[in-house]
């Protein structure tokens, strides 16, 4: 099934913002995966930070799609890869 970017954005909004359990799931994901950079521990800290950034990218993608549906303008640094 092929969806337009607008349809996909609207689906993310319905699932993660409009649906009560979806809001709960998104909040749990944010609590678990939205972490600050690790600054102590040398190379291990760098690797931990990269892992956390990868986890955070998924959350940022979900929030970006919800925000677009709500009319929030994208930051010039944000980008969305089609099919991702």
Secondary structure, 3 states (H helix, E strand, C coil): CCCCHHHHHHHHHHHHHHCHHHHHHHHHHHHHHCCCCCCCCCHHHHHHHHHHHHHHHHHHHHHHHHHHHCCCCCCCCCCCCCCC
